[in-house]
Amino acid sequence: RKPFHSQVAPTYCSNKVKGYFTRYMASSTVGAQPSFSTLAISTNEPVVSVDWLHANIRDPDLKVLDASWYMPDEQRNPLQEYQVACIPGALFFDIDGITDRTTNMLQLAIRHAFEIDFITFYDRKALLIYQLPHMLPAEEAFAAAVSALGIENKDGVVVYDGKGIFSAARVWWMFRTFGHDKVWVLDGGLPRWRASGYDVESTAPGDAILKSSAATEAIEKVYQGQMVGPTTFQTKFQPHLVWTLDQVKRNIQDKAYQHIDARSKARFDGVAPEPRKGINSGHVPGSKCIPFPQSLVTPNAALENWQLETAEDSQFPEPKEMATHEGDNYEDAKTIIEGAGNAIKGWAWENMDQLNEVLHKYYQIMDPLKMLDGSQTLLSREELEKKFGQEGISLDKPIVASCGTGVTACILVLGLHRLGKTDIPVYDGSWTEWATQPDTPLSTSER
């Protein structure tokens, strides 16, 4: 089911309702005078709001990064999307490019009947080599890449992505792992920014594209032993925030850490295939499945809640009834619309004609951009604590997180950070590394 909006469209709406939405897009001057310094934000809170960013975006000590990344089957190009719609002044952080480039990220295993990237021959044995994506680069490489982006240690960093909260959490974790705590994820990301009526740049500045390319080139130069430009960012590696394969193996035996897996339940149980060819699904023995969307408020969740409420004869009127009310005064209409925000989201997904009708009738008394915001945002502290508790996770015991390649595990870490658990490590190689080893146990069909 596709949402009605397009991330790369000039405005955050469909053509059917564009005439009504533009009434709310008229004037949003990005870059109001900063209300307070980025240094004043608590690093215990991992996210900032779009309203805060809008008020502080001209702070010279604040850098904004677009860290969008998508699963291969989504067939979306984050760099191209950045070039046609980005938050003003944002730089592009290439998650695929700012990674480890050494042979440490190549796992060698003698496997037969295993579809993989490429085969080499060594010592007369066929070795299958699988490349692990997204592994942390060396400290020197990360420092060189971040310096090429123009980031210094004094800077606060706000990271966003094209889904709301997805890949931005990985970059937030990377900065923290290399000792930079002044980093936050933009809650709701680019979708929430646009839905709030704030301006975007439709053409990324040329120097921003050059900086992104320079960051990737700096990584390559470091691994090739070449000289790089001046380093403005100094790292301080935090080893307790990243786990290795051996640490996961040991944890199976001593069970000192609760291991949570952010992948879907079907992949965790071994009944759905992994998105990468040649990798069996399943899970690390003793781990628990907590799919990353459980830490987020998502458009689908809002729609499902509305469907459930209407099915139980709740107080919300049916969409058609709401869309055809006659003679409602200001307060009546305002109450109807504000009291059924999920229903309005339901129209947006299910019936554009009904949505068009109700917006035409009530456009002067509502803010449709905010009501139809489809961004993923982080759950509240109370909701997060409830979610982890329901899954049997104790916040009083150590936790380690993993996923497919180390990206969505960081969303769980982001949520736990909001709960005060600021020392949660990520198993960097995650399932892609674990499942391609010749001697690691794989479990299926159980929590």
N, C-alpha and C positions, 0 to 999 in steps of 0.2 A: 504494500500500500504506500503510494508516494504522497508526500505532503504537497499542499497546494502552492507552496512558495518555491522560489529558486534562489539559491545562495549567490548566484552571480548576476541576478537581475539588477537593474538600476535601483529599484525599490523593492522592499520586502513584501510583495503582495502578488496576487494573480492579476491578469489583465481584466478579469471580470469585475473586480472590485477596486481597480486602480484609481478610478475617479474619486472614490470616497476616501481612500487611504491618503491620497496626496494632500488632503486638507490638514492632515496632522504632520506632514513632513516639511511644512513651509519653512520653519526657522528653528534650527538647532545649531547654534554656534559652538563648534568644537573648540575646546581650549579656554574655558573660563578661567579666571584667576585661581591658581591652586589654593585650596582651603587649608591644607597643612602638608607638611613634608612627608615624603615616603618613609623617611626614617622614623616617623611617629607611628606607623602601622605596626601592630603586633605580629610577630612572626609565628605566634601560636595559632593565628587564624589563617588558613591556607588560601583563602579566596578573597577577592575584592569585587565589589559591584560595578556594573557599567556606569552608574551615576557617579561613583567615586572616581573612576578612571576619566570620565568626561570632565570632571572638575579639576583634575590634576594632570591632564595629559601634556601640558606645556611645562611641567616641572623638568628642569634640565637634568636632574638626577634620576629621572625615570625613563626606562627603556621598555618598549612594547614589542613583543615577539609574536608573530603568527607561526605557530608550530603545527599547523594542520597536517594530518596524515590520515590515509584511509586504507581499509583492507583491499587487497588486490581485486576481489570480485566486485567492488563498488565502482571500479573503472572511473575514478575521479583523479584529476591531476591537481594536487594542492598548490603547486607553484603557479600554474595557470590561473587558478581561482584567486590566488593572492594578487596577481597582476591586474585583475579586473575589479576586485573589491577587497579593500583592506582598511583597517582602522588607521586614521591619519598618523603618519610617522612610524608605523610599525615596520619592523624588519622581518624577513623570512628566515626561520630556523629550520634547516633541512634535517629531519630526524633520520632519514636514510643516509645522508651524507656525513653527518657528524657522529661517526661511529668508529669502532675499532677496525683497523685495517691489517692487523698482523695475522700470522698463522694461528695464533691463539684462538681466533674465532672460527677456525676450520676444524671440524670434528672428523677424525679419521676412524672408520669402522669397517671391518671386513663383513660385508653383508651380501647375500645373494638374493635375487629376485626383488630388488629394492630400487624403485624408480627415484632417481636423485639428479642433481644438477650435472655433475660431470665425473668422469672416471680417470684415474691416473694409475700408473704401475710403479710400484716401488718394491725393491727386493723380491721381484718375481711374484708379488702378490697383488691382486686387484684390490685397491683401496677406494672406497666410495667416500667422496668428500662433500660434506654438506655445509654450506655457509650459514652461519647464524646472523640474522639481521639485528640491528639495533643494539649490539653490545656496546657497553661503555668504552669510549676511547681512552687512551692513556692521558694522564694529567697534562702533560706537555701539549698534547694534541688538542685537548679541550680548551686549554688556555689560549692556544694560538687561534683556534676557530672563533672563540668568543671575543678575543681582542680584535679580530678582523671585522667583527660586527660592530665594533666601537663601544663595547661594554667594558666598564671599569668596576673595580670592587666597591667603589662608593655608590654605585647605582642601585636603585631598586628596579626589579624586573617584573613585569606583568606579562604572563603568557596566555594566549588564547588559541582556539582552534575553530574550525568551521562547523562543529557539531554542538558546541556548548561546553561540555567537559568530556574530552576523549584523549587525544594525543597530547594536549597541553600538560596533562598531569605527568607525563613521562619527562618532559623537559623541566618541569618544576622539580621533580625528583633528581634529575641529573645535576642541576645547579646545587641543590642541597648536598648531594653526595660529594661534590667537589668543594664543599665548604662555604657556599654562598646562601645564607639564610634569608636575605632580603629579596625573596621571590614569591610571587603569588599567581594563582590561576584566576583568570577573569571568569566569574561565575556566569554561565550562560553563553560565554564566548561571543563570536561574531553574530550569531542569530539574535541573541538578547540585545546586543549593541544596536543592531539595525531595527529590531522591533521596538526599541525605546525611542526611535526617531533620530538617532545620532548619525551624523554624516559619515560616509566612507569615501575613500579615494578610489576613483574608478580606473586610475592608471598609477601603478606603483612608480615612485621616482626612480630614475635611472641609477642613482647612486645606491639605492637600497638593493637593487638587483645585483649590482657589482659587489656589494658587501656580502651578500649571500653566496655568490660564486667564490669570493675571496676566502670565506670561511671554509668551504669545502676544499679549496686548493691548499689552504694552510694545513688541513688534516693530512692530505696526501704528502705534502712536503715533509712534515714531521716524520711520517713513517718511512719516507724514502731517504731520510737523513740529510735533507736539504735545509738551508737557512730560511727562516721565516722573518716577517717583519717584527717591529717592536711589540712586546707583550704588555698590554695594559691591564690584564686580568691575571691575578695570581690564585692558584688553586690550593686547597688544603683538604686532601682526600679524607673522607669519613668511611673507613672500611666497615664499620658496623651497620651501614645502610645498604650494603650489597652482599649477596650470598653467592657462593660458588657451588658447583656440582657436588664436590666433596662434602660441603656443609649440609646439603640436603640429604645425602646418603647417611651421614652420621645421625641426622635428626630422626630418620626412620627407626634407628635403634634406640636412641636415648629419649626421644619424644619430648625434648625440652621446649620446643616451640610448637605452637599451633600453626599448621600450614594451611593457608587459605588459597584457593584457586579461583581466578576471576573469569575463567572461560564459561561457556554455556553448559548447562546440566547435561545436554545430549553429548557434547564432546567429552565432558568429564566422565560420563558413564560408558563411553566407548561405543555409543550407538549412532553417532553422527561423525562424518569424516572431518579430519583437520583441513584447514584451507590450503595447506602446503602439501604438495604431492609427496608420497612415499613415507609419510609420518602416520603411525597408528594413533588413534585416539585412545583415551583412557586417562588415568591420573596416577600421581605419586601415592604409593600406599600410605594410608593414615591421613591424607589431606582431606579438606572439606571444600565443597563447592559453594562459592558465594558469587554468582555472576555479577559482573561490575554494574549492570543497570540497577541492581538493588540499592546502590548507594546514591542514585540519581532520581530526580524528578524528570520524567520524559513525556513527550507528547502522547505516545501510545498509552502510557499509564493514565494520563488525564482522560483520554477517550474511554479507556476500559472502565475507569471509575464512574464516568457518566452513564455508560451503558448499564452498569450494575445498579446504579441508583434508580434509573428510570424503570428497570425491570422490577425493582422492589417497591414500585409505586411511591417514590419519594415526592417531596414537595416541588421538584423541578417540573415545569410544564413540558409537554412534548414540543420538539422543535417547530413543527408546523404551526401549532397553536401560538407559540411565541412570535413567530414570524408574521402572523396575520392579525394580531391584535389591532383593534380600531379605537381611536379616541383616548389613548393612554396619555396622561399628563406626564410632566417631566419626572416627578418623583416615582410614579408607578413604573415608568419605563426604566429608570435608573435601577430600581430595586430588582426588576426582572432580569436585567442584563448582568448586573454585578452578582446576583445570587446564582447565576447559572453559567459561570465562565466556562466550565467543562462542556456544557451543552453547546456553547458557541464554538468551542474547539471541535466538537463533534460535527457540527455543520461544515466547518472548514474542510474536514476530511471526507465527509460522506455526501454532502449535497451543496454544491456551490450556488445553486439557484436560491435555496433558502437563505444561505448566508448573504447573498447579494441583496435579497429582499429586506432582511432585517437591518443590514447596514444602511441601506437607502433610507429606511424609516427613522433610524435612531442615530445617525452619524453625528449629529450635533451634541449628543449627550453621553458619548462614550469614547473611549480610546481604543479603537479596534487593534491598533498595532500591538499594544501590550497584551490584550486579551488573546490574540492569535499567535503570541510568541511561542514558537515550537522548540526552544532551546532546551538542552539538557543542563540542569543545575544541580548543585550538591544538596542533599537532604539536610534538614536541620539536625542539630545535635541530638535532640530527643528522638527523632525518627531513626537516625543512624544507630544510636545506642540500642533501640528496640530491634532493628534489623539484625545486628550482629548477635544480640542476645537470643533471638529466635533461631539462629543457626548454631547455637551452642558455643559461641566464641566468648571466652572470658577476657574482659579488658584488664584483668589483674595478672594475666599470664603472658609470656612473650609470644609474638606473632611474626610469621614470615609470609610474604605474599608472592604468588607467581601467576602466570597466565600462559599465552602462546609464545610470545617473543619479548615479554617484559614491558609492554606498553600499558595494557588495561589493568595490570596488577597495581600500577601506580595510582589508579582511580580509587581502589580500595585503601591504599596507603593515604591518599588525600583525605578520605573520609575519616580514617582512624586518627589522622593528625588533628582534625577538627575536634575529636573526642579527647585530645590531650596525649595521644600515643604518638609522640614525635620521633620515635626511634625504630620504626618498623622497617626491616630490610626487605629488599626485593631480590628474588632469585633471578639474576640477570639473564641467564640462558633459557630459563623457563622450560615449557614443555617441548619446544623445538630441540633444545639440547638434550633433555632427559630422554625423550623417545627415540633419539638417534644413537644412543649408546648401546654397545653390545651386551652390557652386563647390568643394566638398570631394570629393576622390577616395574611392571606396569599392572595396575589394577583396573577393573571395569565393573560397572553395574552395582556400585555400592557407594555410600557416602563415606 
